[in-house]
Amino acid sequence: MITLKLLISPTNETEAVEAIAGGADIIDVKNPKEGALGANFPWIIKRIREITPENIEVSCTLGELPNLPGAVSLAALGAATTGVNYVKAGLYGLKTPEDAVYLIQSVVKAAKEFNSSIKVVATGYADAERVGAINPLLVPEIAHKAQADIAMLDTAIKDGKSLFAFLTIDRLRGFVDAAHNYGLKVAFAGSLKKEDLPAVHVLGADVAGLRGAACTLSDRVNGRITREKVQELVEVVKRAEAQAAFKSKESW
């Protein structure tokens, strides 16, 4: 039975405390003012790692990455020194699969030479055509060739359109199957709402990433994460898992 981890993305210590209290499985430090995968400051990431219980994982984003492997690998090393469990790289300015593989390889090398237990997340954009990014369905193969750990989908433009507005259920299922066949974990994000979580679970994703749905007014930029909002999301995931378990028993 697949357990869906809930990744919540705070921007500061106050929001991180709320996400932890609400029951988030992964605290994902980002800066939405710099994009979907906007990078936060290293001192903020480090402090959030320090205040987060050891049994709760912490991730951070490197930003919306250009095709500059040297600069990006240096950023990856910096991220690794903050004590995070995951480093997320957004394939924003990459035009070819070959360039994407080389970039993610550089991130993997930099991060894992510092700490071999760090997991690297290769992130594509479901709405890639809107920003000229690489085909998102290639991300599992790219992640596999680069020896990353997780293949992720997000949306580049945050205008209320979710992951499901750009990729069909069949294509999303194909993404999950391809990644799992490569031995990778799968994370889905991209303006997801709590109503989307059961579908994410049914598709077989391992991680669901949210910010707006955990914020006041559902506003990822101007709102703030509250424990009550996070608790609601946790309960939706629990119900989805319970329903799946019940159906599994029925099939016997």
KEKE-3310 file (N, C-alpha, C; in steps of 0.2 Angstrom, whole numbers, plus 5000, padded with zeros to 4 digits):
npx = (5004:5003:5010:5007:5017:5016:5021:5025:5027:5035:5041:5048:5053:5042:5031:5036:5036:5022:5018:5025:5018:5005:5007:5015:5024:5036:5046:5048:5058:5056:5056:5043:5043:5053:5049:5041:5049:5057:5072:5077:5085:5101:5104:5091:5086:5095:5092:5078:5080:5086:5076:5067:5060:5070:5065:5057:5058:5068:5068:5075:5074:5083:5081:5074:5081:5094:5104:5117:5128:5140:5138:5126:5129:5138:5128:5121:5130:5131:5118:5118:5126:5117:5111:5099:5088:5084:5087:5081:5079:5075:5071:5071:5078:5082:5085:5087:5087:5099:5107:5099:5102:5115:5116:5108:5116:5127:5122:5119:5132:5139:5131:5130:5143:5146:5137:5132:5120:5110:5096:5092:5081:5074:5066:5052:5041:5024:5017:5026:5027:5022:5033:5043:5051:5059:5051:5040:5037:5049:5056:5057:5066:5077:5081:5084:5095:5104:5106:5098:5086:5073:5059:5050:5035:5029:5021:5026:5021:5011:4995:4984:4980:4981:4992:4984:4978:4986:4991:4985:4976:4981:4993:5000:4999:5007:5019:5022:5023:5034:5044:5044:5048:5061:5066:5064:5057:5042:5036:5022:5017:5011:5001:4991:4976:4967:4957:4962:4971:4966:4966:4980:4985:4979:4985:4997:5008:5022:5024:5016:5016:5013:5008:5000:4987:4989:4989:4983:4969:4972:4983:4998:5008:5005:4998:4999:5006:4996:4993:4981:4976:4985:4983:4970:4974:4982:4972:4964:4973:4974:4961:4960:4970:4965:4953:4958:4964:4953:4946:4956:4955:4942:4944:4949)
npy = (4994:5011:5024:5041:5055:5071:5086:5101:5119:5130:5148:5154:5153:5154:5150:5137:5131:5131:5122:5110:5108:5105:5093:5090:5080:5082:5096:5109:5121:5136:5150:5159:5171:5171:5162:5147:5136:5144:5149:5150:5159:5153:5154:5154:5142:5133:5137:5133:5119:5116:5119:5109:5094:5079:5068:5072:5076:5088:5098:5108:5121:5124:5134:5141:5134:5139:5135:5132:5123:5123:5135:5130:5118:5123:5130:5119:5112:5122:5121:5108:5109:5115:5105:5099:5086:5084:5090:5101:5103:5113:5111:5122:5132:5123:5115:5103:5085:5080:5091:5093:5081:5082:5093:5089:5079:5086:5092:5081:5076:5086:5088:5075:5071:5079:5075:5059:5054:5063:5067:5069:5079:5079:5091:5094:5104:5104:5113:5116:5120:5133:5141:5137:5127:5110:5095:5088:5075:5068:5068:5057:5048:5057:5060:5047:5044:5053:5049:5054:5054:5056:5060:5074:5083:5100:5116:5129:5142:5151:5152:5148:5137:5120:5106:5096:5102:5102:5090:5074:5061:5049:5052:5056:5045:5037:5044:5041:5027:5025:5032:5024:5012:5014:5014:5026:5038:5047:5064:5075:5091:5108:5119:5112:5107:5103:5095:5088:5079:5065:5060:5061:5052:5040:5039:5035:5042:5046:5057:5072:5089:5105:5122:5134:5129:5127:5139:5154:5161:5154:5159:5158:5167:5179:5175:5165:5150:5140:5129:5124:5123:5114:5103:5100:5095:5084:5076:5073:5066:5055:5050:5046:5036:5027:5023:5017:5006:5000:4996:4988:4977:4973:4968:4956)
npz = (5000:4995:5004:5005:5006:5014:5008:5013:5010:5018:5020:5030:5047:5056:5048:5046:5059:5060:5050:5054:5066:5061:5055:5044:5033:5026:5027:5016:5011:5003:4992:4986:4980:4971:4961:4955:4960:4968:4976:4994:5007:5013:5027:5032:5028:5035:5048:5049:5047:5059:5069:5066:5070:5071:5065:5055:5038:5029:5015:5001:4989:4974:4965:4949:4937:4926:4911:4917:4923:4931:4940:4946:4952:4962:4969:4973:4982:4992:4997:5002:5013:5023:5029:5025:5019:5006:4990:4978:4961:4948:4931:4922:4912:4903:4887:4880:4882:4885:4890:4901:4908:4911:4919:4930:4934:4938:4950:4958:4960:4967:4978:4984:4986:4996:5006:5006:5009:5005:4995:4978:4969:4953:4944:4933:4923:4922:4914:4904:4890:4891:4896:4889:4893:4896:4889:4901:4902:4900:4911:4921:4914:4913:4926:4930:4922:4927:4939:4950:4963:4964:4954:4949:4947:4943:4942:4932:4930:4941:4941:4946:4939:4939:4940:4934:4924:4913:4910:4906:4915:4911:4906:4917:4925:4917:4919:4933:4933:4924:4931:4943:4938:4935:4948:4955:4966:4966:4965:4966:4962:4960:4961:4968:4976:4991:4987:4976:4981:4984:4971:4967:4976:4971:4959:4962:4967:4977:4985:4989:4985:4992:4994:4992:4996:5009:5014:5021:5014:5003:4996:4989:4989:4996:5007:5023:5030:5040:5054:5055:5042:5037:5044:5039:5026:5029:5035:5024:5016:5024:5024:5011:5010:5019:5012:5001:5007:5012:5000:4995:5004:5001:4988:4991)
capx = (5000:5007:5009:5008:5020:5014:5027:5023:5033:5036:5046:5051:5053:5035:5027:5039:5033:5015:5018:5027:5012:5000:5008:5018:5029:5042:5046:5051:5059:5057:5054:5039:5044:5057:5046:5038:5054:5062:5077:5077:5092:5104:5103:5084:5085:5098:5088:5072:5082:5088:5070:5063:5062:5074:5061:5054:5063:5068:5070:5075:5075:5089:5078:5072:5088:5097:5108:5124:5130:5145:5135:5121:5133:5140:5122:5119:5134:5129:5112:5119:5129:5112:5108:5093:5088:5082:5089:5076:5082:5070:5073:5068:5081:5085:5081:5088:5087:5106:5109:5096:5105:5122:5114:5106:5122:5132:5119:5120:5139:5140:5127:5131:5150:5146:5133:5130:5113:5105:5092:5091:5075:5074:5059:5050:5035:5018:5015:5033:5026:5021:5039:5049:5055:5059:5046:5040:5037:5056:5060:5059:5072:5083:5082:5087:5102:5108:5107:5095:5082:5065:5056:5045:5032:5027:5019:5030:5017:5006:4989:4978:4979:4984:4995:4979:4975:4991:4993:4980:4977:4985:5000:5002:5000:5013:5025:5023:5025:5041:5049:5045:5051:5068:5068:5064:5051:5038:5032:5018:5015:5008:4994:4986:4971:4965:4952:4966:4975:4964:4968:4987:4986:4977:4990:5003:5014:5025:5025:5012:5019:5008:5009:4994:4982:4991:4990:4977:4966:4974:4987:5005:5013:5004:4996:5004:5004:4993:4993:4974:4976:4990:4979:4965:4977:4984:4966:4962:4977:4973:4955:4962:4974:4960:4948:4962:4965:4947:4945:4961:4953:4936:4946:4951)
capy = (5000:5017:5030:5047:5060:5077:5091:5108:5123:5137:5152:5156:5149:5154:5145:5130:5129:5129:5116:5105:5107:5103:5086:5089:5074:5085:5103:5111:5128:5139:5157:5159:5177:5170:5157:5141:5133:5149:5147:5154:5160:5147:5155:5152:5135:5130:5138:5128:5112:5116:5119:5104:5087:5075:5063:5076:5078:5095:5099:5115:5122:5128:5139:5140:5134:5140:5129:5134:5118:5125:5139:5126:5113:5127:5131:5112:5111:5126:5118:5102:5111:5117:5100:5096:5079:5084:5096:5101:5107:5114:5111:5128:5134:5118:5114:5097:5080:5079:5096:5092:5076:5085:5098:5086:5075:5090:5093:5075:5075:5091:5087:5068:5071:5082:5070:5054:5052:5068:5064:5075:5079:5083:5094:5097:5108:5101:5118:5118:5124:5140:5144:5135:5122:5104:5091:5085:5067:5066:5069:5051:5046:5062:5058:5040:5044:5058:5046:5057:5050:5058:5063:5078:5088:5106:5120:5135:5148:5150:5157:5144:5131:5115:5100:5092:5106:5102:5083:5070:5056:5044:5054:5057:5038:5035:5047:5038:5021:5026:5033:5018:5007:5016:5014:5032:5040:5052:5069:5079:5098:5112:5122:5107:5109:5097:5090:5084:5074:5058:5058:5060:5045:5035:5039:5031:5047:5045:5064:5078:5096:5110:5128:5138:5125:5127:5146:5158:5164:5150:5163:5156:5173:5184:5171:5162:5143:5139:5122:5121:5121:5108:5097:5098:5092:5078:5072:5071:5060:5049:5047:5043:5030:5022:5021:5013:5000:4996:4994:4982:4972:4971:4964:4949)
capz = (5000:4995:5008:5002:5011:5012:5008:5014:5008:5021:5018:5036:5053:5059:5044:5047:5065:5059:5045:5058:5071:5057:5053:5037:5033:5024:5027:5010:5011:4996:4991:4980:4976:4965:4956:4958:4964:4971:4982:5000:5009:5016:5034:5034:5027:5040:5055:5049:5049:5066:5073:5064:5073:5067:5062:5050:5033:5026:5008:4999:4981:4971:4961:4943:4935:4919:4909:4920:4927:4936:4945:4949:4956:4968:4973:4976:4987:4997:4999:5005:5019:5027:5033:5022:5017:4999:4986:4972:4955:4943:4924:4919:4906:4899:4881:4877:4888:4886:4894:4908:4912:4913:4924:4936:4936:4942:4956:4961:4962:4972:4984:4987:4988:5003:5010:5002:5010:5002:4989:4973:4965:4947:4944:4927:4923:4918:4909:4901:4884:4892:4897:4884:4897:4893:4890:4907:4902:4900:4918:4924:4911:4914:4933:4930:4919:4931:4946:4955:4967:4964:4948:4951:4942:4946:4937:4932:4931:4946:4940:4948:4935:4943:4937:4930:4918:4908:4909:4907:4920:4908:4905:4924:4927:4914:4922:4939:4931:4921:4937:4948:4935:4936:4955:4958:4969:4962:4968:4962:4965:4955:4963:4970:4981:4995:4983:4972:4985:4983:4964:4968:4979:4967:4954:4965:4968:4984:4988:4986:4987:4992:4998:4992:4999:5016:5016:5022:5008:4998:4993:4990:4989:5001:5013:5027:5032:5047:5056:5054:5035:5036:5047:5034:5021:5032:5036:5017:5014:5029:5022:5004:5011:5022:5007:4997:5011:5012:4993:4994:5007:4998:4983:4993)
cpx = (5004:5005:5011:5011:5017:5019:5024:5028:5032:5041:5050:5050:5046:5031:5030:5036:5025:5014:5020:5021:5006:5001:5011:5023:5036:5041:5051:5052:5060:5055:5050:5039:5049:5055:5044:5043:5060:5066:5077:5084:5095:5103:5096:5083:5089:5094:5082:5074:5083:5082:5065:5065:5066:5070:5057:5059:5062:5071:5071:5076:5081:5087:5076:5079:5089:5102:5116:5126:5135:5142:5130:5124:5135:5134:5120:5124:5133:5122:5113:5122:5124:5109:5101:5094:5087:5085:5085:5079:5077:5073:5070:5071:5084:5081:5082:5089:5095:5109:5106:5100:5112:5121:5113:5112:5127:5129:5120:5127:5141:5137:5129:5139:5151:5143:5130:5122:5108:5102:5091:5085:5075:5067:5057:5043:5030:5016:5022:5032:5025:5027:5045:5054:5055:5053:5045:5040:5044:5059:5061:5066:5078:5085:5086:5094:5107:5109:5104:5090:5075:5064:5050:5041:5029:5023:5024:5026:5011:5000:4983:4976:4984:4988:4990:4976:4980:4992:4987:4981:4982:4992:5004:5004:5006:5020:5027:5026:5032:5046:5050:5049:5059:5070:5068:5057:5048:5035:5028:5016:5012:5001:4989:4982:4970:4961:4956:4970:4973:4967:4976:4989:4985:4982:4996:5009:5016:5024:5020:5014:5013:5010:5003:4988:4983:4991:4983:4975:4968:4979:4994:5010:5012:5001:5001:5001:5001:4993:4986:4973:4980:4986:4974:4968:4979:4978:4964:4966:4976:4966:4956:4966:4969:4955:4952:4963:4959:4945:4950:4958:4946:4938:4948:4944)
cpy = (5006:5022:5036:5052:5067:5082:5097:5113:5130:5141:5155:5152:5149:5150:5138:5127:5127:5123:5110:5103:5104:5096:5085:5083:5077:5093:5106:5118:5131:5147:5159:5166:5177:5164:5151:5137:5138:5148:5152:5155:5155:5148:5153:5145:5131:5131:5133:5121:5111:5116:5113:5098:5083:5070:5066:5078:5085:5095:5107:5115:5126:5134:5137:5140:5135:5135:5132:5129:5119:5129:5135:5121:5117:5128:5124:5111:5116:5124:5112:5104:5113:5111:5097:5089:5078:5090:5096:5105:5107:5115:5116:5130:5129:5116:5107:5092:5080:5085:5095:5086:5078:5089:5094:5081:5079:5092:5087:5074:5080:5090:5080:5067:5074:5077:5065:5052:5057:5065:5070:5074:5083:5085:5096:5100:5105:5106:5120:5122:5131:5144:5142:5130:5115:5100:5087:5078:5064:5065:5063:5048:5050:5060:5052:5041:5048:5055:5050:5052:5050:5062:5067:5082:5094:5110:5127:5142:5147:5155:5153:5138:5126:5110:5097:5096:5105:5095:5079:5065:5051:5046:5054:5050:5035:5038:5043:5031:5021:5027:5027:5013:5008:5016:5021:5033:5046:5057:5073:5086:5102:5115:5117:5109:5102:5092:5086:5079:5066:5056:5057:5054:5040:5034:5035:5036:5045:5052:5069:5084:5101:5116:5132:5135:5125:5134:5149:5161:5160:5154:5161:5161:5177:5181:5168:5155:5143:5131:5119:5119:5115:5102:5095:5093:5085:5073:5069:5065:5054:5046:5043:5036:5025:5019:5016:5006:4996:4993:4988:4976:4969:4966:4957:4945)
cpz = (5000:5000:5005:5007:5009:5013:5008:5014:5012:5018:5024:5042:5056:5055:5045:5053:5064:5055:5050:5063:5067:5055:5047:5038:5031:5024:5021:5009:5004:4997:4985:4977:4970:4961:4959:4962:4967:4977:4988:5002:5013:5024:5036:5033:5033:5047:5055:5050:5056:5071:5071:5067:5068:5063:5056:5045:5031:5019:5007:4992:4980:4967:4954:4939:4928:4918:4911:4925:4933:4942:4949:4954:4962:4972:4977:4982:4993:5001:5004:5012:5025:5031:5031:5020:5009:4996:4979:4967:4950:4936:4920:4912:4902:4893:4878:4883:4890:4891:4901:4912:4915:4919:4931:4939:4941:4949:4960:4964:4967:4978:4988:4989:4995:5008:5006:5003:5008:4996:4985:4969:4959:4945:4937:4928:4919:4912:4905:4894:4885:4894:4893:4888:4893:4894:4897:4908:4902:4906:4921:4921:4913:4921:4934:4928:4923:4938:4951:4958:4966:4957:4950:4946:4946:4941:4937:4933:4936:4945:4941:4944:4938:4938:4932:4924:4912:4906:4910:4913:4917:4908:4912:4927:4924:4917:4929:4937:4928:4927:4942:4945:4935:4943:4958:4961:4965:4967:4964:4966:4959:4956:4964:4976:4985:4991:4978:4975:4984:4976:4964:4971:4975:4961:4956:4966:4976:4988:4985:4989:4987:4996:4998:4996:5007:5019:5017:5015:5002:4993:4994:4991:4995:5008:5017:5029:5039:5048:5055:5047:5033:5038:5042:5029:5023:5033:5029:5015:5018:5026:5015:5005:5015:5017:5003:5000:5011:5005:4992:4998:5004:4992:4984:4994)
residu = (MET:ILE:THR:LEU:LYS:LEU:LEU:ILE:SER:PRO:THR:ASN:GLU:THR:GLU:ALA:VAL:GLU:ALA:ILE:ALA:GLY:GLY:ALA:ASP:ILE:ILE:ASP:VAL:LYS:ASN:PRO:LYS:GLU:GLY:ALA:LEU:GLY:ALA:ASN:PHE:PRO:TRP:ILE:ILE:LYS:ARG:ILE:ARG:GLU:ILE:THR:PRO:GLU:ASN:ILE:GLU:VAL:SER:CYS:THR:LEU:GLY:GLU:LEU:PRO:ASN:LEU:PRO:GLY:ALA:VAL:SER:LEU:ALA:ALA:LEU:GLY:ALA:ALA:THR:THR:GLY:VAL:ASN:TYR:VAL:LYS:ALA:GLY:LEU:TYR:GLY:LEU:LYS:THR:PRO:GLU:ASP:ALA:VAL:TYR:LEU:ILE:GLN:SER:VAL:VAL:LYS:ALA:ALA:LYS:GLU:PHE:ASN:SER:SER:ILE:LYS:VAL:VAL:ALA:THR:GLY:TYR:ALA:ASP:ALA:GLU:ARG:VAL:GLY:ALA:ILE:ASN:PRO:LEU:LEU:VAL:PRO:GLU:ILE:ALA:HIS:LYS:ALA:GLN:ALA:ASP:ILE:ALA:MET:LEU:ASP:THR:ALA:ILE:LYS:ASP:GLY:LYS:SER:LEU:PHE:ALA:PHE:LEU:THR:ILE:ASP:ARG:LEU:ARG:GLY:PHE:VAL:ASP:ALA:ALA:HIS:ASN:TYR:GLY:LEU:LYS:VAL:ALA:PHE:ALA:GLY:SER:LEU:LYS:LYS:GLU:ASP:LEU:PRO:ALA:VAL:HIS:VAL:LEU:GLY:ALA:ASP:VAL:ALA:GLY:LEU:ARG:GLY:ALA:ALA:CYS:THR:LEU:SER:ASP:ARG:VAL:ASN:GLY:ARG:ILE:THR:ARG:GLU:LYS:VAL:GLN:GLU:LEU:VAL:GLU:VAL:VAL:LYS:ARG:ALA:GLU:ALA:GLN:ALA:ALA:PHE:LYS:SER:LYS:GLU:SER:TRP)
# end
